[in-house]
Amino acid sequence: QVQLVESGGGLVQAGGSLRLSCAASGSIFSINDMGWYRQPPGKQRELVATITSDGRTNYADSVKGRFTISRDNAKNTVYLQMNSLKPEDTAVYYCNAEVGRGWGRFYDYWGQGTQVTVSS
């Protein structure tokens, strides 16, 4: 059993900041990539940012320069620092982790999502 629990979402004005956290727990041998995805209202889920186990990052063009992804391997936690938020950032944000369960087998796990709403 693996669970991903997100926190830090909420309502913020345009130009403001939020920091999302996602902690993985359960039967975890290792974690490879972790990431954040989002689903705006009426749209498909899209990639926001990913980070490898050794800290290499990748960002969607729409958030490059505004968002920063990081992780704490000791805590099995991934973070998303969101600055200069825009109304178009409004979405449900989901964390993702590629979790090793042993025997060289990895599986993708998803959090339940946290709502981020940017006003004006």
N, CA, C and O atoms as a DFTB+ gen file, in Angstrom:
480 C
 N C O
     1  1       0.828      -1.182       0.000
     2  2       0.000       0.000       0.000
     3  2       0.873       1.247       0.000
     4  3       1.788       1.375       0.814
     5  1       0.587       2.160      -0.914
     6  2       1.261       3.441      -1.000
     7  2       0.207       4.525      -1.062
     8  3      -0.768       4.421      -1.806
     9  1       0.410       5.558      -0.279
    10  2      -0.490       6.697      -0.277
    11  2       0.295       7.978      -0.510
    12  3       1.394       8.148       0.017
    13  1      -0.274       8.872      -1.299
    14  2       0.273      10.198      -1.509
    15  2      -0.741      11.203      -0.991
    16  3      -1.901      11.189      -1.404
    17  1      -0.312      12.070      -0.091
    18  2      -1.197      13.041       0.530
    19  2      -0.689      14.442       0.231
    20  3       0.439      14.790       0.576
    21  1      -1.532      15.244      -0.416
    22  2      -1.191      16.605      -0.794
    23  2      -1.721      17.597       0.231
    24  3      -2.718      17.346       0.907
    25  1      -1.038      18.722       0.329
    26  2      -1.495      19.809       1.176
    27  2      -0.975      21.126       0.620
    28  3      -0.045      21.144      -0.186
    29  1      -1.576      22.223       1.053
    30  2      -1.094      23.541       0.696
    31  2      -1.925      24.301      -0.311
    32  3      -1.640      25.467      -0.583
    33  1      -2.946      23.677      -0.872
    34  2      -3.791      24.377      -1.815
    35  2      -4.677      25.393      -1.128
    36  3      -4.772      25.429       0.099
    37  1      -5.324      26.217      -1.931
    38  2      -6.212      27.218      -1.385
    39  2      -6.521      28.308      -2.380
    40  3      -6.297      28.162      -3.581
    41  1      -7.041      29.403      -1.862
    42  2      -7.429      30.562      -2.655
    43  2      -6.390      31.657      -2.485
    44  3      -6.001      31.984      -1.364
    45  1      -5.945      32.218      -3.591
    46  2      -4.935      33.266      -3.559
    47  2      -5.221      34.275      -4.666
    48  3      -5.784      33.922      -5.702
    49  1      -4.838      35.515      -4.447
    50  2      -5.000      36.541      -5.464
    51  2      -3.903      36.436      -6.516
    52  3      -2.814      35.931      -6.245
    53  1      -4.199      36.912      -7.705
    54  2      -3.200      36.947      -8.761
    55  2      -1.947      37.671      -8.284
    56  3      -2.021      38.718      -7.641
    57  1      -0.803      37.094      -8.613
    58  2       0.468      37.630      -8.163
    59  2       0.964      37.041      -6.865
    60  3       2.114      37.257      -6.482
    61  1       0.114      36.300      -6.185
    62  2       0.482      35.702      -4.919
    63  2       1.221      34.389      -5.082
    64  3       1.562      33.980      -6.192
    65  1       1.464      33.732      -3.947
    66  2       2.242      32.502      -3.918
    67  2       1.564      31.441      -3.071
    68  3       0.829      31.748      -2.132
    69  1       1.820      30.196      -3.417
    70  2       1.416      29.045      -2.628
    71  2       2.518      28.008      -2.703
    72  3       3.271      27.954      -3.676
    73  1       2.608      27.188      -1.674
    74  2       3.538      26.070      -1.672
    75  2       2.775      24.784      -1.415
    76  3       2.152      24.619      -0.366
    77  1       2.826      23.879      -2.374
    78  2       2.184      22.586      -2.252
    79  2       3.176      21.548      -1.759
    80  3       4.355      21.587      -2.109
    81  1       2.695      20.624      -0.950
    82  2       3.500      19.518      -0.470
    83  2       2.777      18.214      -0.758
    84  3       1.548      18.167      -0.779
    85  1       3.540      17.167      -0.979
    86  2       2.977      15.840      -1.195
    87  2       3.908      14.816      -0.577
    88  3       5.063      14.690      -0.983
    89  1       3.406      14.090       0.401
    90  2       4.195      13.096       1.113
    91  2       3.722      11.697       0.760
    92  3       2.528      11.400       0.819
    93  1       4.657      10.847       0.397
    94  2       4.367       9.453       0.104
    95  2       4.654       8.594       1.320
    96  3       5.648       8.800       2.016
    97  1       3.788       7.638       1.571
    98  2       3.978       6.733       2.689
    99  2       3.491       5.346       2.313
   100  3       2.781       5.172       1.323
   101  1       3.878       4.361       3.112
   102  2       3.466       2.997       2.876
   103  2       4.643       2.102       2.556
   104  3       5.765       2.334       3.006
   105  1       4.369       1.084       1.778
   106  2       5.380       0.101       1.424
   107  2       6.208       0.624       0.256
   108  3       5.865       0.416      -0.908
   109  1       7.306       1.307       0.588
   110  2       8.138       1.968      -0.409
   111  2       9.558       1.456      -0.292
   112  3      10.185       1.568       0.761
   113  1      10.056       0.899      -1.367
   114  2      11.457       0.508      -1.432
   115  2      12.310       1.669      -1.932
   116  3      13.397       1.917      -1.410
   117  1      11.820       2.373      -2.936
   118  2      12.516       3.522      -3.490
   119  2      11.517       4.356      -4.273
   120  3      10.417       3.897      -4.579
   121  1      11.904       5.582      -4.594
   122  2      11.098       6.460      -5.427
   123  2      11.983       7.042      -6.515
   124  3      13.024       7.636      -6.231
   125  1      11.568       6.870      -7.753
   126  2      12.275       7.496      -8.864
   127  2      11.710       8.899      -9.101
   128  3      11.816       9.762      -8.230
   129  1      11.119       9.128     -10.258
   130  2      10.586      10.456     -10.540
   131  2       9.391      10.783      -9.660
   132  3       8.601       9.909      -9.303
   133  1       9.274      12.052      -9.320
   134  2       8.088      12.595      -8.697
   135  2       7.661      13.810      -9.513
   136  3       8.473      14.405     -10.222
   137  1       6.401      14.171      -9.414
   138  2       5.959      15.290     -10.211
   139  2       4.639      15.862      -9.774
   140  3       3.953      15.330      -8.901
   141  1       4.302      16.968     -10.412
   142  2       3.029      17.633     -10.221
   143  2       2.322      17.781     -11.557
   144  3       2.936      18.128     -12.566
   145  1       1.028      17.515     -11.548
   146  2       0.161      17.686     -12.691
   147  2      -1.040      18.507     -12.252
   148  3      -1.324      18.622     -11.060
   149  1      -1.739      19.075     -13.220
   150  2      -2.920      19.851     -12.866
   151  2      -4.004      19.669     -13.913
   152  3      -3.735      19.359     -15.073
   153  1      -5.231      19.869     -13.470
   154  2      -6.387      19.774     -14.347
   155  2      -7.253      21.012     -14.150
   156  3      -7.999      21.098     -13.175
   157  1      -7.159      21.978     -15.079
   158  2      -8.036      23.149     -14.995
   159  2      -9.485      22.749     -15.258
   160  3      -9.737      21.690     -15.832
   161  1     -10.433      23.577     -14.848
   162  2     -11.842      23.242     -15.096
   163  2     -12.122      23.075     -16.589
   164  3     -11.768      23.933     -17.398
   165  1     -12.756      21.974     -16.937
   166  2     -13.129      21.712     -18.312
   167  2     -11.996      21.304     -19.225
   168  3     -12.194      21.214     -20.437
   169  1     -10.808      21.052     -18.684
   170  2      -9.661      20.708     -19.505
   171  2      -9.047      19.385     -19.068
   172  3      -9.395      18.838     -18.022
   173  1      -8.132      18.882     -19.884
   174  2      -7.428      17.642     -19.583
   175  2      -6.303      17.879     -18.582
   176  3      -5.798      18.993     -18.448
   177  1      -5.924      16.821     -17.887
   178  2      -4.797      16.896     -16.979
   179  2      -3.510      17.154     -17.762
   180  3      -3.300      16.579     -18.830
   181  1      -2.659      18.013     -17.229
   182  2      -1.428      18.379     -17.900
   183  2      -0.254      18.365     -16.927
   184  3      -0.418      18.557     -15.722
   185  1       0.918      18.138     -17.475
   186  2       2.133      18.134     -16.675
   187  2       2.485      19.551     -16.241
   188  3       2.382      20.494     -17.025
   189  1       2.900      19.691     -14.986
   190  2       3.404      20.955     -14.467
   191  2       4.917      20.896     -14.326
   192  3       5.629      21.726     -14.891
   193  1       5.409      19.919     -13.576
   194  2       6.840      19.799     -13.338
   195  2       7.157      18.400     -12.845
   196  3       6.326      17.747     -12.215
   197  1       8.364      17.947     -13.137
   198  2       8.845      16.668     -12.628
   199  2      10.246      16.849     -12.062
   200  3      10.955      17.799     -12.395
   201  1      10.625      15.916     -11.200
   202  2      11.955      15.936     -10.609
   203  2      12.424      14.504     -10.406
   204  3      11.680      13.667      -9.895
   205  1      13.654      14.226     -10.806
   206  2      14.217      12.899     -10.642
   207  2      14.745      12.720      -9.232
   208  3      14.789      13.666      -8.446
   209  1      15.144      11.497      -8.921
   210  2      15.636      11.201      -7.580
   211  2      16.912      11.954      -7.242
   212  3      17.196      12.189      -6.068
   213  1      17.686      12.337      -8.253
   214  2      18.908      13.096      -8.017
   215  2      18.761      14.586      -8.317
   216  3      19.758      15.303      -8.406
   217  1      17.519      15.055      -8.473
   218  2      17.269      16.478      -8.493
   219  2      17.162      17.145      -9.844
   220  3      17.072      18.371      -9.900
   221  1      17.167      16.409     -10.925
   222  2      16.986      17.006     -12.239
   223  2      15.517      17.344     -12.455
   224  3      14.638      16.536     -12.154
   225  1      15.253      18.537     -12.974
   226  2      13.888      19.042     -13.076
   227  2      13.479      19.302     -14.510
   228  3      14.313      19.494     -15.395
   229  1      12.170      19.303     -14.715
   230  2      11.568      19.630     -15.998
   231  2      10.269      20.375     -15.727
   232  3       9.512      20.002     -14.831
   233  1      10.005      21.436     -16.505
   234  2       8.837      22.270     -16.289
   235  2       8.058      22.468     -17.575
   236  3       8.625      22.514     -18.667
   237  1       6.754      22.584     -17.424
   238  2       5.939      23.034     -18.534
   239  2       6.283      24.484     -18.861
   240  3       6.614      25.268     -17.971
   241  1       6.202      24.830     -20.136
   242  2       6.534      26.191     -20.548
   243  2       5.680      27.235     -19.826
   244  3       6.150      28.339     -19.553
   245  1       4.445      26.893     -19.522
   246  2       3.529      27.843     -18.920
   247  2       3.901      28.232     -17.492
   248  3       3.435      29.257     -16.995
   249  1       4.735      27.429     -16.822
   250  2       5.108      27.716     -15.440
   251  2       6.595      27.985     -15.274
   252  3       7.038      28.335     -14.180
   253  1       7.364      27.829     -16.325
   254  2       8.812      28.030     -16.257
   255  2       9.129      29.427     -15.743
   256  3       8.589      30.417     -16.239
   257  1      10.000      29.501     -14.756
   258  2      10.382      30.776     -14.175
   259  2       9.498      31.237     -13.041
   260  3       9.865      32.158     -12.312
   261  1       8.339      30.621     -12.872
   262  2       7.416      30.991     -11.801
   263  2       7.294      29.908     -10.733
   264  3       7.161      30.213      -9.548
   265  1       7.340      28.649     -11.152
   266  2       7.188      27.524     -10.236
   267  2       8.533      26.833     -10.038
   268  3       9.373      26.818     -10.938
   269  1       8.727      26.265      -8.859
   270  2       9.923      25.499      -8.553
   271  2       9.536      24.197      -7.876
   272  3       8.841      24.198      -6.861
   273  1       9.990      23.087      -8.443
   274  2       9.750      21.790      -7.842
   275  2      11.002      21.367      -7.073
   276  3      12.123      21.614      -7.516
   277  1      10.803      20.732      -5.926
   278  2      11.907      20.229      -5.125
   279  2      11.444      18.987      -4.391
   280  3      10.256      18.663      -4.387
   281  1      12.388      18.289      -3.770
   282  2      12.018      17.078      -3.044
   283  2      12.949      16.860      -1.871
   284  3      14.085      17.333      -1.858
   285  1      12.449      16.140      -0.894
   286  2      13.212      15.722       0.268
   287  2      13.132      14.206       0.304
   288  3      12.124      13.638       0.726
   289  1      14.185      13.561      -0.135
   290  2      14.156      12.104      -0.249
   291  2      14.015      11.412       1.102
   292  3      13.404      10.347       1.193
   293  1      14.573      12.008       2.150
   294  2      14.464      11.419       3.481
   295  2      13.023      11.401       3.971
   296  3      12.645      10.545       4.771
   297  1      12.217      12.345       3.490
   298  2      10.818      12.434       3.890
   299  2       9.853      11.912       2.834
   300  3       8.638      11.952       3.032
   301  1      10.382      11.421       1.711
   302  2       9.544      10.964       0.601
   303  2       8.514      12.018       0.211
   304  3       7.341      11.713      -0.006
   305  1       8.970      13.251       0.128
   306  2       8.080      14.378      -0.091
   307  2       8.540      15.215      -1.273
   308  3       9.734      15.453      -1.454
   309  1       7.578      15.657      -2.076
   310  2       7.837      16.565      -3.179
   311  2       7.071      17.856      -2.923
   312  3       5.965      17.844      -2.382
   313  1       7.679      18.968      -3.323
   314  2       7.099      20.287      -3.105
   315  2       6.946      21.015      -4.433
   316  3       7.660      20.737      -5.397
   317  1       6.014      21.939      -4.466
   318  2       5.865      22.837      -5.604
   319  2       5.664      24.245      -5.080
   320  3       4.603      24.575      -4.550
   321  1       6.683      25.072      -5.231
   322  2       6.591      26.476      -4.877
   323  2       6.047      27.230      -6.077
   324  3       6.653      27.212      -7.149
   325  1       4.914      27.892      -5.910
   326  2       4.237      28.587      -6.995
   327  2       4.235      30.076      -6.691
   328  3       3.619      30.520      -5.723
   329  1       4.919      30.834      -7.513
   330  2       4.992      32.279      -7.375
   331  2       4.353      32.957      -8.582
   332  3       4.144      32.334      -9.623
   333  1       4.050      34.232      -8.427
   334  2       3.456      35.025      -9.510
   335  2       2.265      34.311     -10.132
   336  3       2.159      34.200     -11.353
   337  1       1.382      33.837      -9.285
   338  2       0.249      33.051      -9.759
   339  2      -0.691      33.868     -10.629
   340  3      -0.905      35.059     -10.401
   341  1      -1.243      33.202     -11.627
   342  2      -2.168      33.800     -12.576
   343  2      -3.509      33.079     -12.500
   344  3      -3.561      31.921     -12.084
   345  1      -4.590      33.740     -12.892
   346  2      -5.890      33.058     -12.898
   347  2      -5.880      31.762     -13.701
   348  3      -6.579      30.816     -13.338
   349  1      -5.113      31.695     -14.774
   350  2      -5.052      30.482     -15.569
   351  2      -4.336      29.326     -14.873
   352  3      -4.341      28.206     -15.385
   353  1      -3.721      29.577     -13.713
   354  2      -3.151      28.507     -12.913
   355  2      -4.207      27.782     -12.087
   356  3      -3.914      26.756     -11.473
   357  1      -5.425      28.304     -12.065
   358  2      -6.498      27.670     -11.311
   359  2      -6.731      26.256     -11.818
   360  3      -6.963      26.045     -13.008
   361  1      -6.668      25.292     -10.911
   362  2      -6.802      23.893     -11.289
   363  2      -6.777      23.035     -10.035
   364  3      -6.459      23.505      -8.942
   365  1      -7.118      21.774     -10.218
   366  2      -6.828      20.769      -9.208
   367  2      -5.427      20.247      -9.490
   368  3      -5.134      19.806     -10.601
   369  1      -4.571      20.299      -8.489
   370  2      -3.190      19.874      -8.633
   371  2      -3.004      18.494      -8.022
   372  3      -3.428      18.241      -6.895
   373  1      -2.371      17.612      -8.771
   374  2      -2.141      16.236      -8.359
   375  2      -0.648      15.951      -8.293
   376  3       0.101      16.336      -9.191
   377  1      -0.216      15.281      -7.235
   378  2       1.159      14.821      -7.201
   379  2       1.241      13.388      -7.697
   380  3       0.268      12.634      -7.653
   381  1       2.409      13.038      -8.162
   382  2       2.649      11.726      -8.744
   383  2       4.016      11.230      -8.290
   384  3       4.956      12.012      -8.150
   385  1       4.117       9.928      -8.064
   386  2       5.393       9.328      -7.704
   387  2       5.534       7.978      -8.369
   388  3       4.595       7.182      -8.402
   389  1       6.712       7.732      -8.896
   390  2       7.068       6.424      -9.444
   391  2       7.745       5.651      -8.317
   392  3       8.894       5.923      -7.970
   393  1       7.028       4.692      -7.753
   394  2       7.440       4.029      -6.520
   395  2       7.921       2.627      -6.813
   396  3       7.235       1.849      -7.477
   397  1       9.108       2.305      -6.313
   398  2       9.621       0.953      -6.391
   399  2       9.074       0.123      -5.253
   400  3       9.232       0.473      -4.083
   401  1       8.432      -0.977      -5.597
   402  2       7.838      -1.863      -4.605
   403  2       8.688      -3.099      -4.349
   404  3       8.275      -3.993      -3.609
   405  1       9.861      -3.159      -4.947
   406  2      10.741      -4.305      -4.834
   407  2      10.774      -5.103      -6.121
   408  3       9.925      -4.935      -6.996
   409  1      11.738      -5.950      -6.224
   410  2      11.914      -6.830      -7.370
   411  2      12.069      -6.060      -8.681
   412  3      11.743      -6.572      -9.751
   413  1      12.567      -4.831      -8.591
   414  2      12.774      -4.016      -9.772
   415  2      11.514      -3.527     -10.434
   416  3      11.555      -3.106     -11.590
   417  1      10.394      -3.569      -9.741
   418  2       9.115      -3.165     -10.319
   419  2       8.688      -1.808      -9.769
   420  3       8.711      -1.574      -8.561
   421  1       8.303      -0.929     -10.674
   422  2       7.873       0.414     -10.315
   423  2       6.449       0.653     -10.774
   424  3       6.017       0.140     -11.806
   425  1       5.727       1.436      -9.994
   426  2       4.339       1.761     -10.268
   427  2       4.113       3.247     -10.047
   428  3       4.731       3.856      -9.173
   429  1       3.223       3.828     -10.846
   430  2       2.823       5.216     -10.659
   431  2       1.697       5.308      -9.642
   432  3       0.713       4.572      -9.718
   433  1       1.852       6.225      -8.686
   434  2       0.820       6.506      -7.703
   435  2       0.449       7.974      -7.775
   436  3       1.276       8.825      -8.098
   437  1      -0.808       8.256      -7.467
   438  2      -1.353       9.608      -7.558
   439  2      -1.998      10.015      -6.248
   440  3      -2.612       9.200      -5.560
   441  1      -1.852      11.290      -5.914
   442  2      -2.590      11.846      -4.806
   443  2      -4.023      12.124      -5.198
   444  3      -4.398      11.980      -6.362
   445  1      -4.824      12.524      -4.226
   446  2      -6.235      12.786      -4.461
   447  2      -6.495      14.157      -5.071
   448  3      -7.599      14.417      -5.550
   449  1      -5.515      15.021      -5.061
   450  2      -5.645      16.342      -5.643
   451  2      -5.931      17.405      -4.604
   452  3      -6.579      17.148      -3.590
   453  1      -5.440      18.598      -4.869
   454  2      -5.703      19.745      -4.015
   455  2      -6.058      20.936      -4.899
   456  3      -5.403      21.188      -5.909
   457  1      -7.095      21.658      -4.511
   458  2      -7.606      22.760      -5.324
   459  2      -6.763      24.011      -5.125
   460  3      -6.487      24.418      -3.997
   461  1      -6.360      24.610      -6.233
   462  2      -5.705      25.908      -6.238
   463  2      -6.573      26.855      -7.049
   464  3      -6.854      26.596      -8.219
   465  1      -6.996      27.944      -6.436
   466  2      -7.833      28.931      -7.100
   467  2      -7.153      30.284      -7.033
   468  3      -6.818      30.768      -5.952
   469  1      -6.949      30.892      -8.188
   470  2      -6.306      32.197      -8.284
   471  2      -7.339      33.191      -8.784
   472  3      -7.871      33.042      -9.883
   473  1      -7.619      34.193      -7.985
   474  2      -8.654      35.165      -8.307
   475  2      -8.097      36.351      -9.079
   476  3      -6.897      36.625      -9.053
   477  1      -8.999      37.052      -9.768
   478  2      -8.720      38.228     -10.596
   479  2      -7.753      37.888     -11.709
   480  3      -7.401      38.756     -12.508
